[in-house]
């Protein structure tokens, strides 16, 4: 009988189910109910898809021999495949007691326990299977899956790495794990998996390109650059690696170079969406929004359901001033990923730009949940104020984002003081003296001073969301900042400005903040040279920090006030406010200086890029935020010279008026 059973098993192993079944049925006819034969015949029926017959045969085998381990294991596996996990567990626990050295039974038990969400016992059973049979691929995959679900990706990588050392075929499993981790957003673990494969099995272009993609997601562009360049050495015509090379170059501040590999990738694969997206990102950096938009429209046609691409397309429409299409894309992106805070916050900005203010403020609250969240100056341990009575003041208004945002929104401190009874402001340290001098709040604190606050608090740009209103319903008088007259007079004497006109200049915002939708808002000082053609005008640089170094090589440096060096040494915002107050006109890029001058009610001409920040809207030459401000907008992206031409023409018209005002304001010293 044993020889015939051996022959039946051989037929089963090679997939000849008909011969195996015939031999097994013959054995049953000759020898009656034999558990070994019944168990093998059950396997035949299961492979034919007749699970009911297979289960009946296994029950017959166990009736014939209740302690038949192979039948218990097979019945457990069958029940597991049918989702009958508790019954399967009972069978398999009996099987491993009867056959403690059977790796297959331990593996099946581990899979069942995994299905029952008993991760610890599952890993123990699977580990036992791997001890008995180190190369057991099913136990290995199941162990990796459990570890991955538990967030123990590094252990899963280590397990596969050890297995691959004994069986090179397992490197493929580790590559698959890396890919799964990447798709799940676990980029650091994906990177470790790819690095393990590269160290163990050698370099391939695909592995290096995948590693580069993970490094880009981890914001490691220098490492990614090395990875994708090596991938391209191995396989020059590799579109995915070329697209990743473009992204790395752009993130390293080389957007013009980034266009080259995009074009190469698109020459290889004209409809390769990642290359189109990378090209659009580089074009946005280069202030070519219409070309960027065209590339993203093509990419979207190829990947219409990609929520990240929808969000990028929305931003591109927004930067091109096409807000209806931008909002449609944002709606689709939010519907696809309702928990993605970055998309909701950006939709809020777009709504604010489109004057859909109430919804915009609600969306903009998501800025605190973004991957790189906006952080207030301090986050007190006490509950955030959501509107309503303030029983234990003062109400602390916490500054956030840039100094310009803080200067714009401190105007609401008096209104909230009337509501709350007492208000404190927490601002960046450079603003404390300036705002304290204005007397618009009961207290003005640095973040260190505000850290001890235990009462209600509110992020400064959440005032409308907390009150359920819009700016029109919460008016604020302008000017709301003021400078002590004696400080203005002190600087006037040091400037020795005489009877000519003085124009204050600021040309650059904080470069660290000049990303995303606000990139391109600064301009080189040298472009303002046409303003120097009037002999009765002298200039005063109000630029502090980055950008101020341009003054040394400025082509009209000799037209700046003789006291410019003293001005450059004065870093206090209060001093800057006093100096601006000594000017007849201030011309500024979109920066904190513009907000300062607007808050002081000084005449300020603001130079705006196409697709400006939300607060300036898309059209018009005036701002409801600052009545004394005039807006000069780019008509074409990046075209500052044309803006300067209009600025010069307007200054030509305004000079007589400015001279008249100057004569009435200042007497020669």
Residue pairs with C-beta under 8 A, 6 or more apart in sequence:
1 27
1 30
1 31
1 34
4 23
4 26
4 27
5 23
5 24
5 27
5 36
5 37
5 40
7 23
8 19
8 20
8 23
8 24
8 27
8 37
8 40
9 20
9 40
11 17
11 19
11 20
11 23
12 20
12 40
12 43
12 44
17 44
17 47
17 48
20 40
20 44
21 41
21 44
24 37
24 40
24 41
24 44
25 41
27 34
27 37
28 34
28 37
28 38
28 41
31 37
33 60
33 61
33 63
33 64
34 64
35 61
35 62
35 64
35 65
35 68
35 70
35 71
36 68
36 70
38 57
38 58
38 60
38 61
38 64
38 71
39 57
39 58
39 61
39 68
39 70
39 71
39 74
41 57
42 53
42 54
42 55
42 57
42 58
42 61
42 71
42 74
42 78
43 54
43 74
45 51
45 53
45 54
45 57
46 54
46 74
46 78
51 78
51 81
51 82
54 78
55 75
55 78
55 79
58 71
58 74
58 75
58 78
59 75
61 68
61 71
62 68
62 71
62 72
62 75
65 71
67 98
68 98
69 95
69 98
69 99
69 102
69 105
70 99
72 91
72 92
72 94
72 95
72 98
72 105
73 91
73 92
73 95
73 99
73 102
73 104
73 105
73 108
75 88
75 91
76 88
76 89
76 90
76 91
76 92
76 95
76 105
76 108
76 109
76 112
77 88
77 92
77 108
78 88
79 85
79 87
79 88
79 91
80 88
80 108
80 111
80 112
80 115
85 112
85 115
85 116
86 116
88 108
88 112
89 109
89 112
89 113
89 116
92 105
92 108
92 109
92 112
93 109
95 102
95 105
95 108
95 109
96 102
96 105
96 106
96 109
96 125
96 128
99 105
101 132
102 132
103 128
103 129
103 130
103 132
103 133
103 136
103 139
104 129
106 125
106 126
106 128
106 129
106 132
106 139
107 125
107 126
107 129
107 136
107 138
107 139
107 142
109 125
110 122
110 123
110 124
110 125
110 126
110 128
110 129
110 139
110 142
110 143
110 146
111 122
111 126
111 138
111 142
113 119
113 121
113 122
113 125
114 122
114 126
114 142
114 145
114 146
119 146
119 149
119 150
122 142
122 146
123 143
123 146
123 147
126 139
126 142
126 143
126 146
127 143
129 136
129 139
130 136
130 139
130 140
130 143
133 139
134 163
134 166
135 163
135 166
135 167
135 170
137 170
137 173
140 159
140 160
140 163
140 170
140 173
141 173
143 156
143 159
144 156
144 159
144 160
144 173
144 177
147 153
147 155
147 156
147 159
148 156
148 177
148 180
148 181
153 177
153 181
153 186
153 189
153 192
153 193
154 189
154 192
156 177
157 174
157 177
157 189
157 192
157 193
157 196
160 170
160 173
160 174
160 177
160 193
160 196
161 174
161 196
161 200
163 170
163 173
164 170
164 171
164 173
164 174
164 197
164 200
164 201
165 200
168 201
171 197
171 200
171 201
174 193
174 196
174 197
175 193
175 194
175 197
175 207
175 210
177 193
178 190
178 191
178 193
178 194
178 197
178 210
178 214
179 190
179 210
181 187
181 189
181 190
181 193
182 190
182 210
182 213
182 214
182 217
185 217
187 214
187 217
187 218
188 214
188 218
190 210
190 214
191 211
191 214
191 215
191 218
194 207
194 210
194 211
194 214
195 211
197 207
198 207
198 208
198 211
203 230
203 234
204 234
205 231
205 232
205 234
205 235
205 238
205 241
206 231
208 227
208 228
208 230
208 231
208 234
208 241
209 227
209 228
209 231
209 238
209 240
209 241
209 244
211 227
212 223
212 224
212 225
212 227
212 228
212 231
212 241
212 244
212 245
212 248
213 224
213 240
213 244
215 221
215 223
215 224
215 227
216 224
216 244
216 247
216 248
216 251
219 251
221 247
221 248
221 251
221 252
222 248
222 252
224 244
224 247
224 248
225 245
225 248
225 249
225 252
228 241
228 242
228 244
228 245
228 248
229 245
231 238
231 241
232 238
232 241
232 242
232 245
235 241
237 268
239 265
239 268
239 269
239 272
239 274
239 275
240 265
240 272
240 274
242 261
242 262
242 264
242 265
242 268
242 275
243 261
243 262
243 265
243 272
243 274
243 275
243 277
243 278
244 274
244 278
245 258
245 261
246 258
246 259
246 260
246 261
246 262
246 265
246 275
246 278
246 279
246 281
246 282
247 258
247 278
247 281
249 255
249 257
249 258
249 261
249 282
250 258
250 278
250 281
250 282
250 285
255 282
255 283
255 285
255 286
256 282
256 286
258 278
258 281
258 282
258 285
259 279
259 282
259 283
259 286
261 278
262 275
262 276
262 278
262 279
262 282
263 279
265 272
265 274
265 275
265 278
266 272
266 275
266 276
266 279
269 275
271 298
271 302
273 299
273 302
273 303
273 306
273 309
276 295
276 296
276 298
276 299
276 302
277 295
277 296
277 299
277 309
277 312
279 292
279 295
280 291
280 292
280 293
280 295
280 296
280 299
280 312
280 316
281 292
281 312
283 289
283 291
283 292
283 295
284 292
284 316
284 319
284 519
285 519
286 638
287 519
287 520
287 609
287 637
287 638
288 637
288 638
289 316
289 319
289 320
289 610
289 611
289 637
290 320
290 637
292 316
292 319
293 313
293 316
293 317
293 319
293 320
296 309
296 312
296 313
296 316
297 313
299 309
299 313
300 306
300 309
300 310
300 313
303 309
305 336
307 332
307 333
307 336
307 337
307 340
307 343
308 333
310 329
310 330
310 332
310 333
310 336
311 329
311 330
311 333
311 340
311 342
311 343
311 346
313 329
314 326
314 327
314 329
314 330
314 333
314 346
314 347
314 350
315 326
315 346
315 516
315 517
317 323
317 325
317 326
317 329
318 326
318 349
318 350
318 353
318 517
318 611
319 517
319 610
319 611
319 637
320 611
321 610
321 611
321 618
323 350
323 353
323 354
323 618
326 350
327 347
327 350
327 351
327 354
330 343
330 346
330 347
330 350
331 347
333 340
333 343
333 347
334 340
334 343
334 344
334 347
337 343
341 366
341 367
341 368
341 369
341 370
341 371
341 373
342 366
342 370
342 371
344 363
344 366
345 363
345 364
345 366
345 367
345 370
346 517
347 363
348 359
348 360
348 361
348 362
348 363
348 364
348 365
348 366
348 367
349 360
349 364
349 517
349 614
350 360
350 614
351 357
351 359
351 360
351 363
352 360
352 361
352 364
352 614
352 615
353 614
353 617
353 618
354 360
355 617
357 464
357 470
357 471
358 464
358 468
358 469
358 470
360 614
361 462
361 464
361 465
361 470
362 465
364 461
364 465
365 462
365 465
367 373
367 374
368 374
368 459
374 400
374 401
375 400
376 398
376 399
376 400
376 426
376 459
376 460
377 398
377 399
377 400
377 426
377 427
377 428
377 447
377 450
378 398
378 426
378 447
378 450
378 451
378 453
379 398
380 396
380 398
380 450
380 451
380 453
380 454
380 455
380 457
381 454
382 453
382 454
382 455
382 456
382 457
383 456
384 456
384 457
384 458
384 459
385 395
385 456
385 457
385 458
385 466
386 466
387 466
387 467
387 468
390 419
390 420
390 421
390 455
390 456
392 455
392 456
393 420
393 421
393 422
393 423
393 455
393 456
394 420
394 421
394 422
394 423
394 424
394 442
394 443
394 455
395 416
395 417
395 420
395 422
395 423
395 424
395 455
395 456
395 457
395 458
396 423
396 424
396 425
396 426
396 445
396 450
396 453
396 455
396 456
396 457
396 458
397 410
397 412
397 413
397 416
397 423
397 424
397 425
397 426
397 441
397 457
397 458
397 460
397 463
398 426
398 450
398 457
398 458
398 459
398 460
399 405
399 406
399 409
399 410
399 425
399 426
399 427
399 428
399 431
399 460
400 406
400 459
400 460
400 461
401 461
402 509
402 510
402 513
402 592
403 428
403 430
403 431
403 573
403 592
403 595
404 509
404 590
404 591
404 592
404 594
404 595
405 460
405 461
405 595
406 427
406 428
406 431
406 460
407 431
407 481
407 592
407 595
407 596
407 599
408 595
408 599
408 615
408 625
409 460
409 461
409 463
410 425
410 427
410 435
410 440
410 441
410 460
410 480
410 481
410 599
411 440
411 476
411 477
411 478
411 480
411 599
412 460
412 463
412 474
412 476
413 423
413 425
413 440
413 441
414 423
414 440
414 441
414 476
414 480
415 474
415 476
416 423
416 463
417 423
417 440
417 441
417 442
420 456
422 442
423 441
423 442
423 443
424 441
424 442
424 443
424 444
424 445
424 450
424 453
425 435
425 440
425 441
425 443
425 444
425 445
425 460
426 445
426 446
426 447
426 449
426 450
426 453
427 435
427 444
427 445
427 446
428 447
429 446
429 447
430 571
430 572
430 573
431 573
432 444
432 445
432 446
433 572
433 573
433 574
434 481
434 483
434 572
434 573
434 574
434 577
434 596
435 441
435 444
435 481
436 444
437 482
437 483
437 484
437 574
438 480
438 481
438 482
440 480
440 481
445 453
458 466
463 474
464 470
464 471
464 474
467 474
471 624
478 598
478 599
478 601
478 625
478 626
478 627
478 628
479 599
479 600
479 601
479 628
480 599
481 577
481 596
481 599
481 600
482 600
483 574
483 577
483 578
483 581
483 600
484 578
487 574
487 575
487 578
488 578
488 581
488 582
490 578
491 575
491 578
491 579
491 582
492 582
492 666
492 669
493 669
494 563
494 566
495 502
495 540
495 561
495 563
495 567
495 579
495 582
496 562
496 563
496 669
497 538
497 561
497 582
497 666
498 668
498 669
499 662
499 663
499 666
499 668
500 536
500 537
500 538
501 534
501 536
501 537
501 538
501 584
501 585
501 655
501 658
501 659
501 662
502 537
502 538
502 539
502 540
502 561
502 582
502 583
502 584
503 531
503 537
503 538
503 539
503 540
503 583
503 584
503 585
503 586
503 587
504 539
504 540
504 541
504 542
504 579
504 580
504 583
504 585
504 586
504 587
504 588
504 597
505 525
505 528
505 539
505 540
505 541
505 542
505 543
505 586
505 587
505 588
506 541
506 542
506 543
506 586
506 587
506 588
506 589
506 591
506 593
506 594
507 522
507 523
507 524
507 525
507 528
507 543
507 547
507 550
507 588
507 589
508 522
508 523
508 543
508 546
508 547
508 550
508 589
508 591
509 518
509 521
509 522
509 589
509 590
509 591
509 592
510 545
510 546
510 591
510 592
511 522
511 546
511 547
514 520
514 521
514 522
517 611
517 613
518 590
518 613
520 609
520 637
520 638
521 589
521 590
521 591
521 608
521 609
521 612
521 613
522 547
522 589
522 591
523 589
523 607
523 640
524 550
525 543
525 547
525 550
525 551
525 554
526 550
526 553
526 554
526 555
527 640
527 641
527 644
528 587
528 644
529 554
529 555
529 556
530 644
530 645
530 648
531 537
531 539
531 587
531 644
531 647
531 648
531 651
532 539
532 556
532 559
533 648
534 651
534 655
536 655
536 659
537 559
537 655
538 559
538 560
538 561
539 556
539 559
539 560
539 561
540 560
540 561
540 564
540 567
540 579
540 582
540 583
541 548
541 551
541 560
541 564
541 567
541 568
542 567
542 576
542 579
542 580
542 586
542 588
542 593
543 550
543 551
543 593
544 571
544 576
548 568
551 557
551 560
551 564
551 568
554 560
561 567
567 579
570 576
570 579
573 596
576 593
576 596
577 596
577 600
580 586
580 593
580 596
580 597
580 600
580 602
581 600
581 602
583 602
584 603
584 658
584 661
584 662
584 665
585 603
585 604
585 605
585 654
585 658
586 593
586 594
586 597
586 602
586 603
586 604
586 605
587 604
587 605
587 607
587 647
588 594
588 597
588 604
588 605
588 606
588 607
589 606
589 607
590 606
590 607
590 608
590 609
590 612
590 613
590 616
594 604
594 606
594 629
595 626
597 603
597 604
597 626
597 628
597 629
598 604
598 623
598 625
598 626
598 628
598 629
599 626
601 627
601 628
602 628
603 628
603 630
604 626
604 628
604 629
604 630
605 629
605 630
605 631
605 632
605 647
605 650
606 616
606 623
606 629
606 630
606 631
606 632
607 632
607 640
607 643
607 647
608 616
608 631
608 632
608 633
608 634
609 634
609 637
609 638
610 633
610 634
610 635
610 636
610 637
610 638
611 637
612 618
612 633
615 623
615 625
616 623
616 631
617 623
619 633
620 631
621 630
621 631
621 632
621 633
622 629
622 630
622 631
623 629
623 631
632 643
632 646
632 647
632 650
633 643
634 640
634 642
634 643
635 642
635 643
636 642
